[in-house]
Every structure is written in C-alpha cells, then in structure tokens.
C-alpha cells in the first residue's frame, strides 16, 4: 500500500460534494454527509477510499477497497 497522504478540501471538493449529495439523495440512497465529504475529497484527489463501510460502493467513480 502506498503511504497515506492528506488530501485538501478545495472549491472543487465542495462542488463535487454538492453534486454527489444531490445525486445520492435523488436515488434515495444517501450515505451521510460526512461520508459524502470523504468521497468528494477522494474523488477530487484521484485517490482510493479504504474502509469497512460498503456503502461507499454506491458512489459513482469512487475507487473503494473494503476490508
């Protein structure tokens, strides 16, 4: 596994978060505000989320590694 890095929150992160939250809510499958922020940060940073929460797989385009 690569070293863990900190990904910044940028204006693009906020835009992605808003679009993502609206899309998931529209589908009736939100994952919660905090996890949607994590997903937005990861998407804008071109990273991967490593988690035990399988609901991250609902996020289109998000690379997820579950344990």
ABEGO torsion letter per residue (X at the ends): XBBBBBBBBBAAAAAAAAAAAAAAAAAGBBAEAAAAAAAAAAAAAGBBBBBABAAAAABBGBBBBBX
